[in-house]
Amino acid sequence: MPVEKMQFQAETKRLLDLVVNSIYTNKEIFLRELISNASDALDKLRIESLTNSDLADNQEPEIFIVPDAATKTVTISDNGIGMTRDEVISNIGTIAKSGTKDFLDKLRESTAAAQEELIGQFGVGFYSAFIVADKVELITRRAGTDSAVKWTSDGAGEFELEDCDKDSHGTTIVLHLKAEFTGDDEYNFTDTYELERLVKKYSDFVRYPVKMSFEVKDKPEDEPTIEIRTVNSMKPLWTRNKSDITREEYDEFFKQQLHEWEAPQEIFHIKAEGTVEYTALLCIPKHAAPNLYYSDYEAG
């Protein structure tokens, strides 16, 4: 099938305009959002494979990040559920939710900090890729299918779709970085150690391994070899001693797990021992979800 050009839904274009014009004060959060989406895709594959044995395979679930200074790109890959062509159009090209117009009107009238929170709660964090990239490519293949599709956009109002080859299920996102995010100034997202820092800061508690390749030398004069490392701890926060956990760690866990943009109002970490033993972590957000009173709101 030849390359097909399509227009973003009007509401999606409005949202993209806000994102591309940098309403975000924190430029780093794009990686947290894309890792969170990859983790969700791995969750969906795990759940669907429980009732569909055809989806089960021997692959270790993982998320892989590859920065490339030469091409000025960052690639985030997962071997999760993936998407079909129709799902890509539905999930990426449109925002098919009731209350979208009211949400966008409220978004435009809000402060920058409030906008970040609203976008996160509305579940459209993929578009944060356009904070740092002037072109985004998404290559995906749905588990249980043989066909893959490539989605490409510069965020300016339209996107391209074409069939492509992909060896296995999952999704790969390639960010073609804007110049200000590839140099020696405040941000350089082509630097392996900078991305490792962001993973540890924002996504350390993701349940799946986030892997990266590092060049290592035993001696300064040696040729470098490539070592693949898991850069997140994957250790659930509530299993640790609360005296060893900082407030910042609690806040980042809350924001990463619940797609929030603001730290919680209060946190309660409780461990009970006795006839019945349990550990509980209760986080109270500062604000109600913006879609709380929408007809399609789902709690949980």
Backbone as CSV, one residue per row, in Angstrom:
resi,resn,N_x,N_y,N_z,CA_x,CA_y,CA_z,C_x,C_y,C_z
1,MET,0.851,-1.197,0.000,0.000,0.000,0.000,0.887,1.248,0.000
2,PRO,0.613,2.232,-0.885,1.436,3.444,-0.931,1.259,4.289,0.321
3,VAL,2.124,5.302,0.440,2.039,6.213,1.582,0.701,6.947,1.552
4,GLU,0.031,6.960,2.685,-1.273,7.620,2.802,-1.147,8.811,3.739
5,LYS,-1.549,9.982,3.263,-1.509,11.183,4.088,-2.887,11.433,4.685
6,MET,-2.902,11.745,5.975,-4.162,11.986,6.666,-4.027,13.215,7.550
7,GLN,-5.144,13.882,7.780,-5.173,15.051,8.645,-5.480,14.629,10.081
8,PHE,-4.855,15.314,11.032,-5.233,15.117,12.420,-6.659,15.610,12.628
9,GLN,-7.351,14.957,13.541,-8.651,15.448,13.989,-8.466,16.876,14.517
10,ALA,-9.479,17.723,14.354,-9.358,19.132,14.731,-8.911,19.307,16.175
11,GLU,-9.516,18.527,17.089,-9.154,18.652,18.501,-7.713,18.211,18.741
12,THR,-7.279,17.182,18.015,-5.904,16.720,18.154,-4.936,17.792,17.687
13,LYS,-5.265,18.453,16.586,-4.391,19.513,16.074,-4.292,20.657,17.070
14,ARG,-5.395,20.988,17.713,-5.356,22.048,18.725,-4.428,21.665,19.867
15,LEU,-4.511,20.419,20.292,-3.641,19.958,21.367,-2.182,19.971,20.927
16,LEU,-1.920,19.504,19.713,-0.555,19.502,19.201,0.006,20.914,19.118
17,ASP,-0.820,21.861,18.721,-0.369,23.249,18.661,0.117,23.721,20.029
18,LEU,-0.615,23.346,21.070,-0.212,23.724,22.421,1.101,23.058,22.808
19,VAL,1.235,21.778,22.467,2.434,21.038,22.834,3.648,21.553,22.076
20,VAL,3.513,21.709,20.753,4.639,22.149,19.929,5.096,23.542,20.338
21,ASN,4.164,24.360,20.801,4.520,25.702,21.248,4.994,25.716,22.691
22,SER,5.338,24.540,23.191,6.059,24.392,24.460,5.316,24.953,25.656
23,ILE,4.111,24.430,25.897,3.433,24.802,27.135,4.100,24.126,28.326
24,TYR,4.885,23.082,28.071,5.516,22.342,29.152,6.695,23.126,29.714
25,THR,6.771,23.254,31.014,7.925,23.884,31.643,9.052,22.884,31.839
26,ASN,8.728,21.612,31.929,9.728,20.568,32.122,9.910,19.805,30.820
27,LYS,11.015,20.050,30.145,11.254,19.430,28.838,11.632,17.957,28.952
28,GLU,11.981,17.501,30.147,12.477,16.138,30.316,11.382,15.079,30.317
29,ILE,10.141,15.484,30.547,9.109,14.485,30.836,8.684,13.658,29.630
30,PHE,9.135,14.033,28.427,8.772,13.237,27.250,9.174,11.783,27.432
31,LEU,10.356,11.558,28.031,10.850,10.189,28.172,9.993,9.410,29.156
32,ARG,9.602,10.054,30.236,8.724,9.397,31.207,7.418,8.965,30.551
33,GLU,6.840,9.834,29.723,5.568,9.516,29.076,5.699,8.358,28.100
34,LEU,6.762,8.345,27.314,6.933,7.280,26.326,7.272,5.950,26.991
35,ILE,8.049,5.984,28.074,8.325,4.755,28.824,7.044,4.241,29.467
36,SER,6.238,5.148,29.992,4.972,4.750,30.607,4.050,4.099,29.582
37,ASN,3.994,4.657,28.372,3.184,4.051,27.314,3.703,2.664,26.945
38,ALA,5.033,2.522,26.885,5.629,1.218,26.572,5.288,0.201,27.652
39,SER,5.336,0.630,28.913,4.981,-0.256,30.019,3.518,-0.686,29.924
40,ASP,2.639,0.251,29.558,1.223,-0.082,29.379,1.040,-1.123,28.278
41,ALA,1.813,-0.988,27.190,1.719,-1.944,26.077,2.169,-3.338,26.506
42,LEU,3.178,-3.404,27.358,3.636,-4.695,27.880,2.594,-5.296,28.819
43,ASP,1.953,-4.447,29.612,0.860,-4.915,30.474,-0.274,-5.518,29.647
44,LYS,-0.646,-4.831,28.575,-1.753,-5.310,27.737,-1.431,-6.650,27.092
45,LEU,-0.185,-6.816,26.655,0.199,-8.099,26.063,0.136,-9.209,27.106
46,ARG,0.611,-8.922,28.302,0.587,-9.924,29.374,-0.847,-10.335,29.692
47,ILE,-1.743,-9.371,29.763,-3.135,-9.661,30.111,-3.835,-10.416,28.982
48,GLU,-3.649,-9.964,27.743,-4.324,-10.623,26.619,-3.795,-12.034,26.388
49,SER,-2.516,-12.260,26.683,-1.943,-13.594,26.467,-2.478,-14.617,27.464
50,LEU,-3.093,-14.151,28.561,-3.684,-15.075,29.528,-4.894,-15.794,28.944
51,THR,-5.588,-15.128,28.037,-6.781,-15.724,27.432,-6.587,-16.078,25.960
52,ASN,-5.444,-15.715,25.413,-5.140,-16.031,24.014,-3.720,-16.574,23.945
53,SER,-3.598,-17.888,23.964,-2.279,-18.526,24.005,-1.450,-18.233,22.762
54,ASP,-2.095,-17.828,21.671,-1.357,-17.508,20.450,-0.458,-16.288,20.635
55,LEU,-0.768,-15.455,21.624,0.025,-14.248,21.854,1.225,-14.502,22.750
56,ALA,1.240,-15.635,23.426,2.345,-15.941,24.337,3.585,-16.327,23.538
57,ASP,4.736,-15.822,23.945,6.001,-16.216,23.324,7.087,-16.222,24.395
58,ASN,8.298,-16.492,23.984,9.399,-16.627,24.939,10.216,-15.354,25.093
59,GLN,9.747,-14.264,24.520,10.495,-13.017,24.640,10.395,-12.457,26.056
60,GLU,11.499,-11.964,26.559,11.482,-11.254,27.833,10.899,-9.865,27.595
61,PRO,9.880,-9.472,28.350,9.335,-8.122,28.154,10.382,-7.076,28.515
62,GLU,10.557,-6.094,27.653,11.583,-5.093,27.908,11.307,-3.826,27.116
63,ILE,11.939,-2.764,27.585,11.917,-1.462,26.926,13.369,-1.097,26.644
64,PHE,13.657,-0.668,25.426,15.043,-0.386,25.051,15.142,1.052,24.543
65,ILE,16.154,1.773,25.013,16.367,3.166,24.616,17.715,3.276,23.920
66,VAL,17.714,3.891,22.740,18.951,4.032,21.965,19.115,5.484,21.516
67,PRO,20.042,6.233,22.124,20.360,7.563,21.612,21.406,7.457,20.506
68,ASP,21.353,8.368,19.553,22.316,8.356,18.448,22.714,9.793,18.137
69,ALA,23.922,10.165,18.536,24.391,11.532,18.321,24.589,11.834,16.844
70,ALA,24.974,10.829,16.060,25.237,11.046,14.634,23.970,11.430,13.881
71,THR,22.871,10.736,14.171,21.608,11.026,13.481,20.709,11.969,14.279
72,LYS,21.150,12.330,15.495,20.396,13.217,16.379,18.993,12.670,16.650
73,THR,18.977,11.394,17.026,17.709,10.726,17.313,17.762,10.022,18.665
74,VAL,16.596,9.776,19.203,16.421,8.877,20.345,15.338,7.884,19.952
75,THR,15.616,6.594,20.143,14.670,5.541,19.787,14.232,4.806,21.045
76,ILE,12.927,4.684,21.240,12.357,3.959,22.382,11.548,2.792,21.820
77,SER,11.928,1.578,22.187,11.279,0.376,21.654,10.724,-0.479,22.779
78,ASP,9.642,-1.177,22.495,9.114,-2.176,23.419,8.640,-3.378,22.615
79,ASN,8.521,-4.519,23.288,7.967,-5.714,22.637,6.610,-6.056,23.254
80,GLY,5.798,-5.009,23.392,4.462,-5.155,23.951,3.426,-5.526,22.905
81,ILE,2.186,-5.125,23.147,1.059,-5.571,22.336,1.092,-5.013,20.922
82,GLY,1.653,-3.819,20.726,1.669,-3.211,19.405,0.286,-2.739,18.971
83,MET,0.197,-2.216,17.744,-1.069,-1.693,17.229,-1.267,-2.088,15.774
84,THR,-2.525,-2.211,15.391,-2.879,-2.380,13.982,-2.939,-1.001,13.324
85,ARG,-3.115,-0.995,12.014,-3.239,0.275,11.287,-4.421,1.092,11.814
86,ASP,-5.562,0.447,12.000,-6.746,1.158,12.493,-6.525,1.685,13.904
87,GLU,-5.825,0.911,14.730,-5.558,1.361,16.099,-4.620,2.557,16.114
88,VAL,-3.660,2.586,15.212,-2.765,3.740,15.123,-3.565,4.996,14.782
89,ILE,-4.450,4.891,13.797,-5.271,6.045,13.413,-6.147,6.484,14.579
90,SER,-6.744,5.511,15.264,-7.649,5.817,16.374,-6.913,6.378,17.581
91,ASN,-5.762,5.782,17.923,-5.064,6.152,19.155,-4.141,7.347,18.998
92,ILE,-3.573,7.527,17.804,-2.594,8.589,17.604,-3.175,9.763,16.824
93,GLY,-4.023,9.483,15.853,-4.528,10.546,14.986,-5.739,11.280,15.514
94,THR,-6.402,10.707,16.515,-7.611,11.340,17.039,-7.632,11.251,18.554
95,ILE,-8.459,12.103,19.152,-8.733,12.007,20.588,-10.213,11.694,20.712
96,ALA,-10.537,10.424,20.731,-11.942,9.998,20.684,-12.507,9.892,22.093
97,LYS,-12.650,11.046,22.744,-13.191,11.055,24.102,-14.267,12.125,24.190
98,SER,-15.323,11.806,24.917,-16.335,12.821,25.142,-15.747,13.892,26.048
99,GLY,-16.217,15.114,25.869,-15.708,16.210,26.683,-14.415,16.806,26.173
100,THR,-13.955,16.390,24.978,-12.677,16.871,24.470,-12.683,18.381,24.255
101,LYS,-13.761,18.911,23.666,-13.809,20.346,23.401,-13.749,21.134,24.700
102,ASP,-14.531,20.732,25.705,-14.497,21.418,26.994,-13.111,21.325,27.614
103,PHE,-12.501,20.149,27.485,-11.157,19.944,28.018,-10.167,20.907,27.375
104,LEU,-10.214,21.043,26.047,-9.269,21.908,25.348,-9.519,23.378,25.654
105,ASP,-10.785,23.760,25.796,-11.089,25.141,26.178,-10.510,25.451,27.553
106,LYS,-10.676,24.520,28.467,-10.132,24.694,29.810,-8.612,24.719,29.775
107,LEU,-8.040,23.883,28.920,-6.590,23.806,28.794,-6.016,25.135,28.329
108,ARG,-6.632,25.731,27.329,-6.120,26.977,26.760,-6.194,28.119,27.768
109,GLU,-7.151,28.055,28.677,-7.332,29.128,29.653,-6.476,28.942,30.896
110,SER,-5.784,27.805,31.010,-5.042,27.482,32.224,-3.619,28.014,32.168
111,THR,-2.981,28.041,33.330,-1.565,28.382,33.398,-0.741,27.230,32.846
112,ALA,0.549,27.478,32.586,1.410,26.438,32.020,1.478,25.217,32.928
113,ALA,1.616,25.442,34.236,1.713,24.312,35.167,0.421,23.502,35.179
114,ALA,-0.711,24.202,35.156,-1.997,23.500,35.145,-2.208,22.756,33.835
115,GLN,-1.697,23.305,32.730,-1.822,22.633,31.437,-1.103,21.293,31.444
116,GLU,0.094,21.269,32.025,0.844,20.018,32.109,0.045,18.961,32.855
117,GLU,-0.551,19.359,33.962,-1.323,18.417,34.773,-2.541,17.909,34.004
118,LEU,-3.252,18.817,33.337,-4.455,18.429,32.606,-4.141,17.468,31.474
119,ILE,-3.075,17.745,30.728,-2.715,16.874,29.607,-2.368,15.482,30.111
120,GLY,-1.620,15.407,31.201,-1.267,14.104,31.752,-2.483,13.324,32.201
121,GLN,-3.414,14.004,32.862,-4.600,13.322,33.356,-5.513,12.885,32.214
122,PHE,-5.489,13.593,31.104,-6.364,13.246,29.986,-5.798,12.107,29.155
123,GLY,-4.566,11.704,29.433,-4.015,10.507,28.814,-3.536,10.676,27.390
124,VAL,-2.932,11.804,27.073,-2.419,12.029,25.714,-0.935,12.362,25.764
125,GLY,-0.211,11.690,26.652,1.198,11.986,26.846,2.082,11.690,25.661
126,PHE,1.599,10.874,24.690,2.419,10.590,23.508,2.836,11.875,22.809
127,TYR,1.952,12.858,22.798,2.243,14.093,22.076,3.373,14.888,22.721
128,SER,3.763,14.537,23.943,4.910,15.206,24.563,6.190,14.946,23.786
129,ALA,6.193,13.939,22.901,7.358,13.694,22.045,7.693,14.929,21.218
130,PHE,6.672,15.713,20.865,6.903,16.885,20.020,7.475,18.065,20.803
131,ILE,7.632,17.923,22.110,8.354,18.939,22.872,9.796,19.000,22.406
132,VAL,10.387,17.834,22.168,11.819,17.760,21.875,12.116,17.363,20.436
133,ALA,11.124,16.915,19.691,11.357,16.400,18.339,10.609,17.221,17.299
134,ASP,11.240,17.440,16.147,10.540,18.102,15.051,9.977,17.093,14.057
135,LYS,10.287,15.816,14.272,9.646,14.738,13.514,9.616,13.490,14.382
136,VAL,8.509,12.774,14.339,8.358,11.547,15.117,7.926,10.425,14.180
137,GLU,8.619,9.291,14.289,8.245,8.092,13.538,7.825,7.011,14.530
138,LEU,6.747,6.324,14.222,6.263,5.226,15.054,6.090,4.009,14.160
139,ILE,6.804,2.936,14.488,6.704,1.680,13.741,6.123,0.637,14.683
140,THR,5.039,0.004,14.296,4.366,-0.895,15.230,3.768,-2.106,14.519
141,ARG,3.716,-3.203,15.252,3.103,-4.441,14.754,2.315,-5.074,15.889
142,ARG,1.057,-5.329,15.634,0.173,-5.917,16.649,0.529,-7.378,16.865
143,ALA,0.597,-7.791,18.134,0.844,-9.197,18.458,-0.236,-10.065,17.828
144,GLY,0.179,-11.181,17.236,-0.759,-12.075,16.582,-1.021,-11.757,15.126
145,THR,-0.355,-10.721,14.598,-0.506,-10.364,13.186,0.864,-10.371,12.511
146,ASP,0.847,-10.351,11.187,2.091,-10.354,10.415,2.406,-9.002,9.793
147,SER,1.477,-8.077,9.852,1.667,-6.791,9.174,2.055,-5.700,10.163
148,ALA,2.873,-4.771,9.678,3.319,-3.642,10.489,3.004,-2.350,9.751
149,VAL,2.966,-1.257,10.492,2.647,0.039,9.906,3.601,1.086,10.474
150,LYS,3.909,2.067,9.651,4.779,3.174,10.060,3.976,4.465,10.012
151,TRP,4.012,5.209,11.121,3.323,6.499,11.261,4.391,7.573,11.367
152,THR,4.258,8.648,10.606,5.252,9.723,10.618,4.545,11.068,10.648
153,SER,5.054,11.987,11.485,4.470,13.325,11.531,5.489,14.326,12.059
154,ASP,5.336,15.576,11.604,6.120,16.673,12.175,5.274,17.495,13.140
155,GLY,4.066,17.032,13.415,3.193,17.708,14.362,2.524,18.953,13.815
156,ALA,2.605,19.151,12.499,2.100,20.393,11.916,0.659,20.302,11.425
157,GLY,0.013,19.154,11.569,-1.380,19.063,11.169,-1.744,17.823,10.397
158,GLU,-0.751,17.092,9.899,-1.053,15.866,9.182,-0.025,14.799,9.518
159,PHE,-0.355,13.563,9.162,0.579,12.463,9.377,0.521,11.529,8.184
160,GLU,1.563,10.724,8.047,1.649,9.758,6.960,1.603,8.347,7.524
161,LEU,0.959,7.458,6.793,0.888,6.046,7.154,1.362,5.211,5.974
162,GLU,2.159,4.196,6.262,2.588,3.280,5.209,2.878,1.917,5.814
163,ASP,2.705,0.886,5.012,3.064,-0.455,5.446,4.581,-0.565,5.528
164,CYS,5.065,-1.402,6.428,6.505,-1.571,6.578,6.785,-2.972,7.115
165,ASP,8.052,-3.280,7.262,8.471,-4.562,7.819,8.894,-4.375,9.271
166,LYS,8.533,-5.329,10.104,8.977,-5.350,11.500,9.066,-6.802,11.922
167,ASP,10.199,-7.172,12.508,10.464,-8.583,12.788,9.505,-9.194,13.798
168,SER,9.088,-8.411,14.790,8.241,-8.978,15.845,7.277,-7.920,16.358
169,HIS,6.377,-8.353,17.235,5.362,-7.446,17.760,5.991,-6.379,18.650
170,GLY,5.256,-5.292,18.821,5.731,-4.200,19.657,5.738,-2.888,18.902
171,THR,6.298,-1.872,19.554,6.302,-0.522,18.989,7.680,0.105,19.141
172,THR,8.118,0.778,18.102,9.367,1.537,18.115,9.052,2.983,17.759
173,ILE,9.515,3.905,18.590,9.302,5.330,18.357,10.657,5.991,18.158
174,VAL,10.813,6.693,17.045,12.061,7.391,16.732,11.803,8.892,16.800
175,LEU,12.509,9.567,17.693,12.397,11.012,17.829,13.557,11.670,17.101
176,HIS,13.253,12.502,16.121,14.272,13.306,15.441,14.349,14.631,16.200
177,LEU,15.395,14.773,16.994,15.452,15.833,17.991,15.656,17.214,17.381
178,LYS,15.025,18.197,18.003,15.287,19.593,17.663,16.719,19.940,18.063
179,ALA,17.303,20.928,17.389,18.720,21.252,17.586,19.045,21.593,19.036
180,GLU,18.124,22.267,19.721,18.427,22.697,21.093,18.497,21.549,22.090
181,PHE,18.148,20.341,21.657,18.195,19.188,22.559,19.290,18.190,22.183
182,THR,20.255,18.638,21.371,21.319,17.729,20.929,22.718,18.271,21.191
183,GLY,22.817,19.413,21.872,24.117,20.053,22.027,24.662,19.984,23.429
184,ASP,25.537,20.920,23.726,26.216,20.954,25.022,25.585,21.955,25.969
185,ASP,24.434,22.488,25.602,23.782,23.474,26.455,23.040,22.773,27.593
186,GLU,21.849,23.243,27.908,21.116,22.680,29.048,20.693,21.238,28.812
187,TYR,20.346,20.903,27.570,19.849,19.563,27.274,20.667,18.910,26.168
188,ASN,20.999,17.646,26.366,21.584,16.833,25.299,21.022,15.427,25.426
189,PHE,19.928,15.185,24.726,19.246,13.904,24.843,19.821,12.835,23.920
190,THR,20.963,13.134,23.294,21.692,12.084,22.572,22.784,11.481,23.446
191,ASP,22.908,11.975,24.668,23.923,11.475,25.589,23.362,10.308,26.406
192,THR,24.035,9.185,26.345,23.560,7.969,27.015,23.376,8.182,28.507
193,TYR,24.326,8.834,29.142,24.271,8.983,30.598,23.208,9.996,31.023
194,GLU,22.922,10.963,30.162,21.833,11.890,30.456,20.486,11.164,30.426
195,LEU,20.297,10.297,29.446,19.050,9.529,29.385,18.954,8.537,30.538
196,GLU,20.079,7.945,30.921,20.074,7.053,32.085,19.618,7.816,33.323
197,ARG,20.100,9.048,33.479,19.698,9.869,34.624,18.193,10.116,34.618
198,LEU,17.638,10.398,33.444,16.203,10.657,33.351,15.385,9.411,33.676
199,VAL,15.858,8.252,33.236,15.151,7.003,33.558,15.131,6.799,35.063
200,LYS,16.266,6.981,35.709,16.336,6.788,37.159,15.491,7.822,37.900
201,LYS,15.420,9.019,37.359,14.675,10.089,38.019,13.169,9.906,37.890
202,TYR,12.705,9.523,36.695,11.269,9.518,36.421,10.640,8.133,36.282
203,SER,11.434,7.118,35.947,10.850,5.815,35.594,11.515,4.652,36.307
204,ASP,12.118,4.916,37.442,12.864,3.867,38.132,11.964,2.732,38.598
205,PHE,10.674,3.017,38.826,9.773,2.022,39.407,8.945,1.278,38.360
206,VAL,9.183,1.536,37.079,8.496,0.778,36.032,8.781,-0.704,36.231
207,ARG,7.758,-1.546,36.095,7.900,-2.961,36.453,8.713,-3.766,35.449
208,TYR,8.948,-3.211,34.262,9.703,-3.930,33.233,11.098,-3.331,33.089
209,PRO,12.078,-4.139,32.668,13.437,-3.608,32.531,13.533,-2.570,31.419
210,VAL,14.144,-1.444,31.749,14.477,-0.422,30.757,15.969,-0.562,30.484
211,LYS,16.313,-0.913,29.258,17.694,-1.261,28.939,18.334,-0.234,28.012
212,MET,19.658,-0.091,28.174,20.450,0.778,27.314,21.808,0.139,27.077
213,SER,22.462,0.542,25.994,23.808,0.056,25.677,24.839,1.097,26.099
214,PHE,25.926,0.616,26.696,26.999,1.492,27.147,28.327,1.015,26.576
215,GLU,29.176,1.969,26.195,30.532,1.631,25.789,31.402,1.557,27.036
216,VAL,32.117,0.455,27.207,32.972,0.278,28.386,34.374,-0.130,27.947
217,LYS,35.351,0.254,28.778,36.748,-0.115,28.554,37.330,-0.637,29.856
218,ASP,38.061,-1.754,29.793,38.771,-2.240,30.973,39.973,-1.355,31.271
219,LYS,40.605,-0.872,30.210,41.753,0.023,30.337,41.568,1.178,29.355
220,PRO,42.119,2.358,29.664,41.942,3.511,28.775,42.390,3.260,27.344
221,GLU,43.422,2.434,27.182,43.949,2.191,25.837,43.175,1.115,25.076
222,ASP,42.261,0.419,25.736,41.512,-0.657,25.091,40.441,-0.113,24.139
223,GLU,40.078,-0.955,23.169,38.937,-0.644,22.321,37.652,-0.826,23.142
224,PRO,36.683,0.064,22.990,35.452,-0.072,23.782,34.634,-1.290,23.364
225,THR,33.974,-1.881,24.336,33.022,-2.954,24.071,31.635,-2.485,24.505
226,ILE,30.614,-3.129,23.972,29.240,-2.731,24.278,28.685,-3.600,25.396
227,GLU,28.145,-2.942,26.405,27.539,-3.636,27.539,26.091,-3.175,27.672
228,ILE,25.164,-4.117,27.702,23.748,-3.786,27.862,23.394,-3.846,29.345
229,ARG,22.814,-2.746,29.841,22.469,-2.668,31.264,20.988,-2.345,31.428
230,THR,20.432,-2.862,32.506,19.101,-2.444,32.939,19.285,-1.248,33.854
231,VAL,18.684,-0.117,33.511,18.988,1.130,34.215,17.923,1.528,35.234
232,ASN,16.831,0.781,35.327,15.836,1.061,36.364,15.848,-0.060,37.399
233,SER,15.444,0.261,38.621,15.518,-0.719,39.709,14.383,-1.733,39.650
234,MET,13.202,-1.321,39.147,11.995,-2.165,39.081,11.512,-2.601,40.460
235,LYS,12.028,-1.998,41.509,11.639,-2.401,42.865,10.444,-1.572,43.317
236,PRO,9.317,-2.195,43.625,8.148,-1.435,44.064,8.464,-0.587,45.287
237,LEU,8.014,0.645,45.244,8.335,1.586,46.311,7.809,1.126,47.662
238,TRP,6.614,0.527,47.659,5.978,0.180,48.930,6.666,-0.979,49.649
239,THR,7.552,-1.691,48.968,8.260,-2.794,49.620,9.499,-2.319,50.371
240,ARG,9.870,-1.064,50.167,11.052,-0.526,50.839,10.681,0.075,52.189
241,ASN,11.669,0.202,53.042,11.467,0.850,54.337,11.183,2.327,54.102
242,LYS,10.091,2.823,54.673,9.707,4.202,54.370,10.721,5.224,54.879
243,SER,11.525,4.844,55.872,12.557,5.762,56.356,13.676,5.950,55.334
244,ASP,13.736,5.045,54.347,14.767,5.136,53.308,14.270,5.816,52.037
245,ILE,13.009,6.241,52.037,12.408,6.826,50.839,12.257,8.329,51.027
246,THR,12.740,9.096,50.068,12.609,10.544,50.130,11.242,10.976,49.601
247,ARG,10.845,12.173,49.970,9.571,12.706,49.462,9.611,12.820,47.940
248,GLU,10.760,13.175,47.390,10.885,13.280,45.932,10.624,11.928,45.264
249,GLU,11.098,10.843,45.870,10.859,9.512,45.305,9.371,9.166,45.336
250,TYR,8.711,9.489,46.452,7.266,9.268,46.523,6.548,10.055,45.419
251,ASP,6.923,11.327,45.270,6.265,12.189,44.289,6.448,11.664,42.869
252,GLU,7.674,11.255,42.535,7.936,10.771,41.180,7.217,9.444,40.919
253,PHE,7.146,8.598,41.940,6.407,7.340,41.802,4.938,7.623,41.500
254,PHE,4.359,8.536,42.242,2.956,8.919,42.054,2.721,9.462,40.644
255,LYS,3.592,10.353,40.197,3.408,10.974,38.882,3.599,9.972,37.751
256,GLN,4.579,9.080,37.906,4.842,8.108,36.849,3.726,7.067,36.754
257,GLN,3.298,6.554,37.888,2.312,5.481,37.885,0.928,5.953,37.465
258,LEU,0.582,7.177,37.828,-0.778,7.658,37.598,-0.851,8.721,36.512
259,HIS,0.249,8.926,35.783,0.287,9.905,34.690,-0.100,11.294,35.198
260,GLU,0.352,11.625,36.378,0.074,12.933,36.956,1.242,13.873,36.675
261,TRP,0.955,15.175,36.746,1.995,16.174,36.485,2.352,16.955,37.741
262,GLU,1.614,16.727,38.798,1.825,17.468,40.027,1.961,16.485,41.177
263,ALA,2.809,16.827,42.129,3.003,15.962,43.288,1.696,15.824,44.065
264,PRO,1.509,14.713,44.788,0.262,14.529,45.542,0.165,15.490,46.723
265,GLN,-1.056,15.713,47.159,-1.282,16.565,48.323,-0.741,15.908,49.590
266,GLU,-0.965,14.613,49.698,-0.525,13.889,50.895,-0.249,12.438,50.544
267,ILE,0.680,11.828,51.281,1.039,10.425,51.075,1.032,9.710,52.421
268,PHE,0.417,8.531,52.439,0.410,7.698,53.639,1.018,6.343,53.288
269,HIS,2.094,5.986,53.944,2.771,4.705,53.726,2.651,3.912,55.026
270,ILE,1.867,2.844,54.989,1.509,2.114,56.205,1.951,0.663,56.094
271,LYS,2.536,0.164,57.158,2.880,-1.255,57.226,2.322,-1.824,58.520
272,ALA,1.446,-2.819,58.397,0.825,-3.441,59.568,1.351,-4.858,59.730
273,GLU,1.682,-5.217,60.960,2.183,-6.555,61.254,1.360,-7.156,62.379
274,GLY,1.122,-8.444,62.289,0.321,-9.131,63.295,-0.298,-10.365,62.691
275,THR,-1.531,-10.677,63.107,-2.233,-11.822,62.529,-2.393,-11.656,61.023
276,VAL,-2.701,-10.427,60.641,-2.766,-10.068,59.222,-1.697,-9.023,58.952
277,GLU,-0.890,-9.258,57.946,0.157,-8.311,57.592,-0.132,-7.706,56.222
278,TYR,0.088,-6.418,56.124,-0.092,-5.765,54.827,0.709,-4.469,54.793
279,THR,0.967,-4.030,53.590,1.605,-2.742,53.348,0.705,-1.943,52.425
280,ALA,0.481,-0.683,52.748,-0.398,0.168,51.940,0.297,1.484,51.627
281,LEU,0.092,1.950,50.422,0.604,3.254,50.006,-0.571,4.034,49.425
282,LEU,-0.999,5.065,50.141,-2.155,5.861,49.740,-1.692,7.259,49.352
283,CYS,-2.014,7.664,48.131,-1.644,8.991,47.636,-2.916,9.788,47.349
284,ILE,-3.003,10.972,47.891,-4.161,11.835,47.676,-3.757,12.963,46.733
285,PRO,-4.352,13.020,45.533,-3.980,14.076,44.575,-4.454,15.445,45.036
286,LYS,-3.833,16.479,44.477,-4.209,17.845,44.845,-5.519,18.273,44.198
287,HIS,-5.825,17.669,43.037,-7.020,18.076,42.307,-7.758,16.846,41.798
288,ALA,-9.052,16.988,41.613,-9.839,15.914,41.009,-9.492,15.794,39.535
289,ALA,-9.668,14.609,38.977,-9.427,14.402,37.548,-10.337,15.328,36.741
290,PRO,-9.827,15.938,35.648,-10.645,16.893,34.887,-11.865,16.266,34.234
291,ASN,-11.824,14.942,34.013,-12.969,14.268,33.379,-13.826,13.530,34.405
292,LEU,-13.725,13.919,35.680,-14.430,13.212,36.752,-15.935,13.175,36.527
293,TYR,-16.488,14.254,35.981,-17.945,14.339,35.833,-18.402,14.051,34.406
294,TYR,-17.497,13.515,33.570,-17.890,13.131,32.219,-18.638,11.802,32.270
295,SER,-19.506,11.585,31.309,-20.345,10.382,31.316,-19.532,9.109,31.143
296,ASP,-18.361,9.204,30.480,-17.572,7.994,30.236,-16.437,7.828,31.235
297,TYR,-16.482,8.580,32.345,-15.415,8.477,33.345,-15.390,7.083,33.964
298,GLU,-14.185,6.512,34.049,-14.001,5.204,34.669,-13.051,5.353,35.850
299,ALA,-13.508,4.961,37.014,-12.674,5.064,38.210,-11.610,3.981,38.205
300,GLY,-10.518,4.236,38.931,-9.472,3.231,39.050,-8.240,3.582,38.276
